[in-house]
C-alpha cells in the first residue's frame, strides 16, 4: 500500500464538480476523485482551519467514534468499479481489533482529516489511477 495526503480541492469546469486531489508521499503523482460539493466544503473548511457554524456529519462521526472508545486507524482506497471508487475505514475497537467498514472516499478523507488518520491506497489501484500533475498548491 501507498500512503497519500490531501493535496487540495480543485474544480473540474467541464464536469462542473469538485475534485479531491490525493498526493503520493513519494512521487509527484496524484489520485483525482470527483466528490460532492458538501464533502468538498467539509474538506476545504478543515484544511483552512475554519470551524463550521454547526458540526458537519464528519464531526459527528468523529464524536461517535470517540464516545464509543473507537478510533480511525486508517482509510484505504481499495477498488474502482464502473468509475466509482470504494474505500474502507479501518476502525480500531476498544478491544484492539480492527473492523473494516465500507465508505465513500470523500467521507473517509473528511473523517481522516478530523482524526489525523493516514490515508492509503492499494498498490494496483494506485498504478491504475495515478496521474502526474504539476506541483500544486491548492486548498
Backbone as numpy.savetxt, mean C-alpha at the origin, in Angstrom:
# Nx Ny Nz CAx CAy CAz Cx Cy Cz
10.98 -12.16 -2.06 10.14 -10.97 -2.06 11.02 -9.73 -2.06
10.46 -8.67 -2.61 11.14 -7.37 -2.63 10.36 -6.39 -1.78
11.09 -5.52 -1.11 10.42 -4.49 -0.31 10.21 -3.24 -1.17
9.04 -2.65 -1.01 8.67 -1.43 -1.72 8.39 -0.33 -0.71
8.54 0.92 -1.16 8.13 2.07 -0.36 7.20 2.92 -1.21
6.38 3.70 -0.56 5.47 4.58 -1.29 6.29 5.71 -1.92
6.22 5.79 -3.24 6.92 6.83 -3.98 6.07 8.07 -4.19
4.77 7.95 -3.98 3.87 9.09 -4.11 2.59 8.71 -4.82
1.82 9.73 -5.10 0.58 9.60 -5.84 0.69 10.47 -7.08
0.35 9.91 -8.21 0.32 10.66 -9.48 -1.11 10.63 -9.99
-1.35 11.32 -11.09 -2.69 11.32 -11.68 -2.56 10.94 -13.14
-3.25 9.89 -13.54 -3.28 9.44 -14.93 -4.38 10.23 -15.64
-3.98 11.20 -16.44 -4.97 12.06 -17.11 -5.80 11.30 -18.12
-5.19 10.33 -18.77 -5.91 9.55 -19.77 -7.03 8.74 -19.11
-6.72 8.09 -18.01 -7.72 7.27 -17.31 -8.52 8.09 -16.30
-8.08 9.33 -16.08 -8.71 10.21 -15.09 -8.81 9.52 -13.74
-7.67 8.96 -13.29 -7.64 8.22 -12.03 -6.31 8.45 -11.33
-6.33 8.43 -9.99 -5.07 8.50 -9.26 -4.28 7.20 -9.42
-2.97 7.33 -9.33 -2.07 6.19 -9.47 -1.13 6.18 -8.26
-1.07 5.04 -7.61 -0.15 4.84 -6.50 1.18 4.38 -7.07
2.26 5.04 -6.68 3.60 4.67 -7.11 4.32 4.00 -5.95
4.72 2.76 -6.16 5.48 2.01 -5.16 6.87 1.79 -5.71
7.87 2.26 -4.99 9.25 2.23 -5.47 10.03 1.09 -4.84
10.78 0.39 -5.69 11.68 -0.66 -5.22 12.80 -0.01 -4.41
13.20 -0.64 -3.32 14.27 -0.09 -2.49 15.65 -0.24 -3.11
15.79 -1.16 -4.05 17.11 -1.45 -4.61 17.35 -0.74 -5.94
16.42 -0.89 -6.86 16.60 -0.35 -8.22 15.60 0.77 -8.47
15.89 1.66 -9.42 14.94 2.75 -9.73 13.76 2.25 -10.57
13.04 1.30 -10.01 11.88 0.74 -10.69 10.66 0.90 -9.80
9.52 1.07 -10.45 8.28 1.35 -9.75 7.20 0.36 -10.15
6.27 0.17 -9.24 5.01 -0.49 -9.51 3.98 0.62 -9.51
3.13 0.66 -10.53 2.08 1.67 -10.58 0.73 0.97 -10.51
-0.13 1.46 -9.62 -1.45 0.87 -9.43 -2.50 1.97 -9.44
-3.52 1.82 -10.28 -4.64 2.77 -10.24 -5.42 2.51 -8.96
-5.76 3.59 -8.29 -6.51 3.47 -7.04 -7.66 4.46 -7.04
-8.55 4.31 -6.10 -9.70 5.20 -5.99 -9.32 6.53 -5.39
-10.15 7.55 -5.63 -9.84 8.88 -5.11 -9.83 8.96 -3.58
-10.69 8.22 -2.90 -10.69 8.30 -1.44 -9.43 7.66 -0.85
-8.98 6.56 -1.44 -7.74 5.93 -0.97 -6.54 6.82 -1.28
-6.56 7.45 -2.45 -5.48 8.39 -2.81 -5.42 9.54 -1.80
-6.58 10.07 -1.43 -6.63 11.16 -0.46 -6.11 10.70 0.89
-6.50 9.51 1.32 -6.04 8.98 2.61 -4.52 8.82 2.62
-3.97 8.33 1.53 -2.52 8.15 1.44 -1.82 9.50 1.37
-2.32 10.40 0.54 -1.71 11.73 0.40 -1.69 12.50 1.71
-2.82 12.54 2.39 -2.88 13.28 3.65 -1.88 12.71 4.65
-1.76 11.39 4.69 -0.80 10.79 5.61 0.63 11.15 5.21
0.95 11.09 3.93 2.30 11.43 3.47 2.64 12.88 3.78
1.64 13.74 3.73 1.85 15.16 4.00 1.81 15.48 5.49
1.46 14.50 6.31 1.38 14.73 7.74 0.18 15.55 8.16
-0.86 15.55 7.32 -2.07 16.31 7.60 -3.12 15.39 8.20
-3.48 15.61 9.45 -4.51 14.75 10.03 -5.88 15.07 9.43
-6.68 14.02 9.17 -8.02 14.26 8.63 -8.92 14.85 9.73
-9.97 15.56 9.33 -10.88 16.12 10.33 -11.56 15.04 11.18
-11.81 13.90 10.59 -12.37 12.74 11.27 -11.55 11.53 10.81
-11.47 10.48 11.61 -10.67 9.32 11.21 -11.18 8.70 9.90
-10.24 8.37 9.03 -10.57 7.63 7.82 -10.72 6.15 8.19
-11.21 5.38 7.24 -11.39 3.94 7.45 -10.09 3.28 7.87
-8.97 3.73 7.31 -7.68 3.11 7.63 -7.25 3.44 9.05
-7.64 4.61 9.55 -7.37 4.96 10.95 -8.20 4.06 11.87
-9.44 3.80 11.47 -10.31 2.90 12.21 -9.73 1.49 12.23
-9.24 1.03 11.08 -8.64 -0.30 11.00 -7.46 -0.41 11.96
-6.62 0.61 11.99 -5.48 0.61 12.91 -5.96 0.57 14.36
-6.96 1.38 14.69 -7.49 1.39 16.06 -8.05 0.02 16.45
-8.74 -0.64 15.51 -9.28 -1.97 15.79 -8.16 -2.98 16.03
-7.13 -2.95 15.20 -6.00 -3.86 15.40 -5.36 -3.62 16.76
-5.12 -2.34 17.08 -4.50 -1.99 18.36 -5.36 -2.48 19.53
-6.67 -2.27 19.43 -7.56 -2.63 20.54 -7.63 -4.14 20.76
-7.34 -4.92 19.71 -7.38 -6.38 19.83 -6.01 -6.98 20.11
-5.00 -6.11 20.24 -3.66 -6.60 20.51 -2.98 -7.21 19.30
-3.48 -6.87 18.12 -2.90 -7.36 16.87 -2.02 -6.28 16.26
-1.18 -6.69 15.33 -0.38 -5.71 14.60 -0.30 -6.14 13.14
-0.03 -5.17 12.29 0.19 -5.46 10.88 1.66 -5.75 10.70
1.97 -7.02 10.45 3.35 -7.45 10.29 3.93 -6.96 8.96
3.11 -7.05 7.91 3.54 -6.62 6.58 2.36 -6.65 5.63
2.55 -6.00 4.50 1.63 -6.06 3.37 2.40 -6.76 2.25
1.74 -7.67 1.55 2.38 -8.36 0.42 1.46 -8.30 -0.79
1.97 -7.73 -1.88 1.26 -7.78 -3.16 1.54 -9.16 -3.74
0.46 -9.90 -4.04 0.64 -11.32 -4.36 0.28 -11.74 -5.78
-0.60 -11.00 -6.46 -1.05 -11.48 -7.76 -1.75 -10.37 -8.52
-1.86 -10.56 -9.82 -2.71 -9.73 -10.68 -3.54 -10.69 -11.52
-4.85 -10.52 -11.45 -5.78 -11.35 -12.21 -6.69 -10.42 -13.00
-6.64 -10.56 -14.33 -7.45 -9.72 -15.22 -7.30 -8.24 -14.91
-6.06 -7.83 -14.67 -5.76 -6.43 -14.43 -6.02 -5.95 -13.01
-6.46 -6.82 -12.13 -6.75 -6.45 -10.74 -5.66 -7.01 -9.84
-5.04 -6.12 -9.07 -3.97 -6.53 -8.17 -4.56 -6.98 -6.83
-3.96 -8.02 -6.26 -4.40 -8.56 -4.98 -3.27 -8.44 -3.96
-3.66 -8.19 -2.72 -2.69 -8.07 -1.63 -3.16 -8.88 -0.44
-2.21 -9.19 0.43 -2.51 -9.84 1.70 -1.98 -8.98 2.83
-2.80 -8.82 3.85 -2.35 -8.24 5.11 -1.85 -9.41 5.95
-0.66 -9.32 6.47 -0.15 -10.34 7.38 -0.35 -9.79 8.79
-1.39 -10.26 9.45 -1.72 -9.79 10.78 -1.06 -10.68 11.83
-0.38 -10.05 12.77 0.21 -10.81 13.88 -0.79 -10.77 15.03
-1.26 -11.95 15.40 -2.24 -12.08 16.47 -1.54 -12.01 17.82
-2.30 -11.76 18.89 -1.67 -11.70 20.23 -0.89 -12.98 20.57
-1.29 -14.11 20.00 -0.59 -15.39 20.24 0.75 -15.45 19.52
0.98 -14.50 18.61 2.22 -14.51 17.81 2.03 -15.14 16.44
0.92 -15.83 16.24 0.64 -16.44 14.94 0.32 -15.36 13.91
0.56 -15.71 12.65 0.26 -14.81 11.54 -1.01 -15.28 10.86
-1.90 -14.35 10.58 -3.11 -14.65 9.81 -3.07 -13.75 8.58
-3.21 -14.36 7.39 -3.23 -13.60 6.14 -4.67 -13.26 5.78
-4.88 -11.99 5.41 -6.21 -11.50 5.07 -6.14 -10.85 3.69
-7.04 -11.24 2.80 -7.12 -10.66 1.47 -7.55 -9.19 1.57
-6.91 -8.32 0.80 -7.23 -6.89 0.86 -6.86 -6.21 -0.45
-7.48 -5.07 -0.68 -7.08 -4.27 -1.85 -5.72 -3.64 -1.57
-4.87 -3.53 -2.58 -3.56 -2.92 -2.37 -3.63 -1.49 -1.83
-4.58 -0.71 -2.32 -4.67 0.68 -1.87 -4.99 0.77 -0.39
-5.94 -0.04 0.09 -6.26 -0.07 1.52 -5.07 -0.61 2.31
-4.42 -1.61 1.78 -3.27 -2.21 2.45 -2.15 -1.20 2.64
-1.88 -0.44 1.60 -0.80 0.57 1.69 -1.19 1.67 2.66
-2.43 2.13 2.61 -2.87 3.18 3.54 -2.73 2.70 4.98
-3.06 1.44 5.25 -2.92 0.89 6.60 -1.44 0.71 6.96
-0.64 0.25 6.01 0.80 0.07 6.26 1.45 1.40 6.64
1.06 2.47 5.98 1.62 3.78 6.32 1.27 4.16 7.75
0.05 3.91 8.16 -0.40 4.28 9.50 0.23 3.43 10.60
0.67 2.23 10.25 1.25 1.32 11.23 2.77 1.19 11.07
3.34 1.94 10.14 4.78 1.86 9.84 5.20 0.43 9.53
4.37 -0.26 8.78 4.63 -1.65 8.40 5.24 -1.71 7.00
6.10 -2.69 6.75 6.72 -2.80 5.43 5.74 -3.33 4.37
6.05 -2.99 3.13 5.27 -3.41 1.97 6.19 -4.25 1.08
5.73 -5.44 0.74 6.52 -6.34 -0.10 5.72 -6.74 -1.33
6.44 -7.27 -2.31 5.83 -7.83 -3.51 6.55 -9.13 -3.85
5.79 -10.11 -4.29 6.39 -11.37 -4.74 7.32 -11.08 -5.91
8.45 -11.77 -5.98 9.46 -11.50 -7.01 8.91 -11.62 -8.44
8.17 -12.68 -8.72 7.63 -12.87 -10.07 6.67 -11.75 -10.45
5.86 -11.32 -9.51 4.92 -10.24 -9.77 5.66 -8.93 -9.99
6.73 -8.71 -9.23 7.53 -7.50 -9.42 8.07 -7.45 -10.84
8.63 -8.56 -11.30 9.19 -8.59 -12.66 8.12 -8.35 -13.71
6.91 -8.79 -13.44 5.81 -8.60 -14.38 5.34 -7.14 -14.42
5.34 -6.47 -13.29 4.73 -5.13 -13.19 5.71 -3.97 -13.17
6.97 -4.23 -12.85 7.93 -3.14 -12.64 8.19 -2.33 -13.89
8.32 -1.02 -13.68 8.63 -0.09 -14.76 9.78 0.80 -14.31
10.58 1.21 -15.28 11.60 2.21 -14.96 10.99 3.57 -15.20
11.05 4.39 -14.19 10.54 5.75 -14.29 11.65 6.69 -13.85
11.59 7.92 -14.30 12.58 8.87 -13.79 12.43 9.01 -12.28
13.50 9.42 -11.62 13.42 9.61 -10.17 12.35 10.67 -9.89
11.31 10.25 -9.23 10.16 11.13 -9.01 10.16 11.66 -7.60
9.78 12.89 -7.45 9.63 13.51 -6.14 8.19 13.95 -6.03
7.32 13.00 -5.72 5.88 13.27 -5.70 5.31 13.08 -4.31
4.09 13.56 -4.14 3.29 13.25 -2.95 1.86 13.23 -3.35
